[in-house]
Amino acid sequence: MSTHTDHAVFHPQAARMDLPGIRAVTLDQPFRWLRDGARDMLKAWLLSLFYGVVFALLGYGLLQAAWNKPHLAMALTSGFLFVAPVLATVFYSISHRIEHHHKLPHLFAPLLAWRTNPASLGLYALMLVFVLSVWERISAILVGLFLNGSGIGGLGELLTLDAVSRHADFMLIYLAFGGVLALMVFSLSVVSLPMLVHRKIDFATALVTSFMATRLNFPAMLLWGVIIAALIAIGMATDFIAMAVIFPLLGHASWHAYREMVERE
């Protein structure tokens, strides 16, 4: 369980917004969040693994459906990072109950976590749909510009060593666009979604709080983002098999990141 830290607390100011204080975190804390997330996962192993398997199967199914459409498969693969925080609301709900020593919920109860703040969570979902739509179009444009006439008919052909070396320019530009968009989504979601599940706050306040937490703790947040991306990449590289464990681990850990960075009510 996350503990209250004695680190400095910043009190960001924003027009007409009552923002909570943001705690400074150190570079070692992301690893502590993983440890605390693993502890929650063990305490609720049945629930965690059930939802881990469900989300892993969902990701695998979407990827297989788009496998022969390179731009769509790449958009969905990288877009999984954007969708992950929304899916992880079930793990935030479970960790919240564990933190307060409440009885673990029934199997499908975590799916109702959105009911605590439906309007704000709905607005976040709409924002995410817009971001994914934009990313799908950017992917289509980049694939059309760089891979048109290349003969590549699916994601498997594109990810071979030969194809990567021949299309290094495409890979670099695609990663640059994806990295900028991923950083933006990460900064707006790293604490906003746990906040929206936990507190009755508005959508804008949650986004600004998340952005400020990222800006004020940028080195630690950059490391946390790299850890998340690396673990999800491992999950995908195993045909989503490892994702059944990695996804709940990151979901529970993200709850502890929120609890350590955002000042308690």
C-alpha positions, 0 to 999 in steps of 0.5 A: 500500500502506498504510504504518505511521503514527506516530499515537497508539495506543490500547489499549482494555480489555474484560473477558476480551478481548485487544484489539489497539491502535487507531491514531488516524487523521486526516480526510485518511486516508479519501482515502488509503485510496481512493487505495491501494484504487485502486492495488490494483484496478489491480494486480488489475484482472481479478479486481477487475472480475470480482467487481465485475461479479458483485456489481453484477449481483446487486444489480441483479437483487435490486432488479428482483425487488422493484421493484413492492414498495416496502418490499422494494425500499427494504429491499434498496436500503438493506440493500446497505450492510449486506451490502457488507462481507461481499461485500467479503471477496474484495477483502480477500483480494486486497489481503492478497496484494498487501500481502505481494507474493504471487502473485495468486490464481486467479479463484475462490480469493478466494471461499474467504477465509472458510475462514481463520476459518469459525466467526467469519465464519459468526456474522457472517453470521447476525448480518447475516441477523438485522439484514436481517430486522429492517430488512425488517420495519421497512420494511414497518411504515413503508410500511404506516403512511405509504403505505397507500392512497397508490396508489404501486405501485413504487419508481420511483413513490416516488422521483419529485419529486412523491412525495418532496414529498408523503411527506416525513414518511415519507422523513425517518422512514425515513432516520432509522431507516435511518441509525441502523441503518446507523451501528450496522452500520458501526461493528461491521463497518468493521474486523471483517470484514477482521480475521476474514479476516486473523487467527484471532480470535473473533467478539466480539473483532472486533466490539468492536475495530471498535466501539472503532476507530469510537468512538476515530476518530469524525470520520474514521469518519463521513467514511469512512461518508459517502464509502462511502454516497455512492459506493454511492448513485452506483453505484445511481443508474447502475442498478448500472453504476458499481457494478462499479468502485465496489464493488471500489474500496471493498473494497480501500480498506476493507482499507487502513482496517483495516491503518492503524487496527488495530495490526499483530500 
